[in-house]
Structures are given as structure tokens and as C-alpha cells.
Amino acid sequence: MLESTTAPTLRTGRCQCGDIAYEVAGAPYDPHLCSCRHEKRLSGGPAVLWVGFPKSTLAWTGLGGEPTWYATWPTLHRGFCPRCGSHLVSVDVDSDMVMVTGFSLDDLGGTDPVGHSFRGEAVEWMTVTLAPDPHAAQATST
């Protein structure tokens, strides 16, 4: 079997003011909305779009370096720009993935949400149509 020599797709993202910028690589993993109480308070909105990438591919590239970190759980840390306040990433120390806020990415391709965490905590007026999960289609076609 030949190994692929193609480099993983590189994606870039940044905060509103541009001080904190990042790169991640690979295909978007588990794009989903989350309506938990933390997300609603942190974002000021009814949900946040999260998209996963391998944690090992995360690199901080902006002049501001790393974001300011805030722990919402003992093992879950969230990164914010200290200048403009943009919420950028969520890192669980026990996971190999880093979740980036979908709309901080420059390229939104492949990030349509396929799930909705804490949907029962979403505001009553929120209606969400989820994208088909490409992984679910593969599982049923085999």
C-alpha cells in the first residue's frame, strides 16, 4: 500500500481584530452547534458552531501569540483574544482534538453543522436544520 504524500489541508482563522491568528490542518471533524449554558453566556447568542481539528496541528500565527485562556471545566480551556474578546478555541486536555469556533475560520467549507449539543437547552424559538453527516452516510453504505 502506498502512503499518501499529500499534506493535510491547512486552514487559517483569526479573531475580530486580527491580533490572535491560528492555523489548523486536516478535514473538519464533527462540526456542530452547542447550546449549553457556557456557550450561550460566552457568545451572547443561542449557540456556537464548533469544528474539530487534530490538536497537534494547531499553531498560533498572529502577532498577539496565544489567546488568553479561561477554564470552564477543570479539563476544558477556552481561548479568547485579550484585545477584542473573540472566542476562538476550546481545548480539552484529555482529547486529541481542538475545537475552533466555526466563524473564526477564513474558509467555512465543510463546516455545516451535523449535530447540535445540548439541543434541549436551546431557546424555544431556535429552529435548526442540520447538514447530512458524511460519516453517517459512509457507515450505512458499507
C-alpha positions as CSV (number, residue, x, y, z in Angstrom):
1,M,0.0,0.0,0.0
2,L,1.4,3.4,-1.0
3,E,1.4,6.2,1.6
4,S,-0.1,9.5,0.6
5,T,2.4,12.3,0.3
6,T,-0.4,14.9,0.2
7,A,-0.1,17.4,3.0
8,P,-3.3,17.9,5.1
9,T,-5.4,20.8,4.1
10,L,-4.3,23.9,6.0
11,R,-6.9,26.3,7.4
12,T,-6.4,29.7,8.9
13,G,-8.5,31.6,11.4
14,R,-8.4,34.8,13.5
15,C,-10.1,37.0,16.0
16,Q,-12.1,40.1,15.0
17,C,-9.1,42.5,15.5
18,G,-6.6,40.1,13.9
19,D,-4.1,40.0,16.8
20,I,-4.7,36.3,17.5
21,A,-4.5,34.1,14.4
22,Y,-4.1,30.4,14.1
23,E,-3.6,27.5,11.6
24,V,-5.1,24.0,11.8
25,A,-4.8,21.2,9.4
26,G,-6.9,18.3,8.2
27,A,-10.5,17.7,7.3
28,P,-13.1,19.4,9.6
29,Y,-14.3,17.0,12.3
30,D,-17.7,17.0,13.9
31,P,-18.9,20.4,13.0
32,H,-21.8,21.0,15.5
33,L,-23.8,23.7,17.3
34,C,-23.7,23.8,21.0
35,S,-26.4,25.5,23.1
36,C,-25.0,24.6,26.6
37,R,-25.2,27.4,29.2
38,H,-21.5,28.1,28.9
39,E,-21.7,28.7,25.2
40,K,-24.8,30.9,25.5
41,R,-23.1,33.1,28.1
42,L,-19.7,33.2,26.4
43,S,-21.1,34.1,23.0
44,G,-24.2,36.1,23.9
45,G,-26.1,34.0,21.4
46,P,-28.2,30.9,21.3
47,A,-25.5,28.6,20.1
48,V,-21.8,28.4,19.0
49,L,-20.6,26.5,15.9
50,W,-17.6,24.2,16.8
51,V,-15.4,22.5,14.3
52,G,-12.7,20.0,15.3
53,F,-9.1,19.5,14.0
54,P,-6.2,17.5,15.4
55,K,-4.8,19.3,18.4
56,S,-1.3,18.6,17.1
57,T,-1.9,20.8,14.0
58,L,-2.8,24.0,16.0
59,A,-0.3,26.8,15.6
60,W,-0.7,30.3,16.8
61,T,0.5,32.6,14.0
62,G,-0.7,36.1,14.8
63,L,1.3,39.0,16.4
64,G,-0.6,38.6,19.6
65,G,0.7,35.0,20.1
66,E,-1.6,32.7,22.1
67,P,-5.0,33.8,23.3
68,T,-6.0,34.4,26.9
69,W,-7.3,31.2,28.5
70,Y,-10.3,30.7,30.6
71,A,-11.3,27.3,32.2
72,T,-15.0,26.5,32.1
73,W,-14.4,23.0,33.5
74,P,-11.3,21.5,35.2
75,T,-10.1,20.0,31.9
76,L,-11.7,22.4,29.4
77,H,-10.0,25.6,28.5
78,R,-11.2,28.3,26.1
79,G,-9.1,30.8,24.2
80,F,-10.1,34.4,23.8
81,C,-8.4,37.4,22.2
82,P,-7.5,39.7,25.1
83,R,-7.9,42.8,22.9
84,C,-11.3,42.3,21.1
85,G,-12.7,39.4,23.2
86,S,-13.3,37.0,20.3
87,H,-13.9,33.4,21.4
88,L,-11.6,31.2,19.3
89,V,-10.9,27.7,20.6
90,S,-11.9,25.1,23.1
91,V,-9.3,22.6,24.3
92,D,-10.0,19.6,26.4
93,V,-6.7,18.3,27.9
94,D,-8.0,14.7,27.5
95,S,-8.7,15.0,23.8
96,D,-6.5,14.8,20.6
97,M,-8.8,17.4,19.0
98,V,-9.0,21.1,19.3
99,M,-12.4,22.7,18.6
100,V,-12.3,26.1,16.9
101,T,-15.3,28.4,16.6
102,G,-16.6,27.9,13.1
103,F,-16.9,31.5,12.2
104,S,-13.4,32.4,13.2
105,L,-12.2,30.3,10.3
106,D,-11.4,32.0,7.0
107,D,-12.7,29.1,4.9
108,L,-16.1,27.7,6.1
109,G,-16.0,24.8,3.6
110,G,-17.2,21.5,5.2
111,T,-18.3,23.2,8.4
112,D,-22.0,23.0,8.1
113,P,-23.2,21.6,11.4
114,V,-24.1,17.9,11.5
115,G,-25.1,17.9,15.2
116,H,-26.5,20.1,18.0
117,S,-25.2,19.5,21.5
118,F,-27.5,20.5,24.4
119,R,-30.3,21.0,22.0
120,G,-32.7,20.6,24.9
121,E,-31.2,23.8,26.4
122,A,-31.6,25.8,23.1
123,V,-34.1,28.7,23.2
124,E,-37.6,27.7,22.2
125,W,-37.7,29.9,19.1
126,M,-34.5,28.5,17.6
127,T,-35.1,26.2,14.6
128,V,-32.1,24.3,13.2
129,T,-31.8,22.2,10.1
130,L,-28.6,20.1,10.3
131,A,-26.5,19.1,7.4
132,P,-26.2,15.5,6.4
133,D,-23.4,13.8,8.3
134,P,-20.9,12.5,5.8
135,H,-19.6,9.9,8.3
136,A,-23.1,8.5,8.9
137,A,-23.6,8.0,5.1
138,Q,-20.4,6.0,4.9
139,A,-21.4,3.8,7.8
140,T,-24.8,2.9,6.3
141,S,-23.4,2.3,2.8
142,T,-20.9,-0.4,3.8
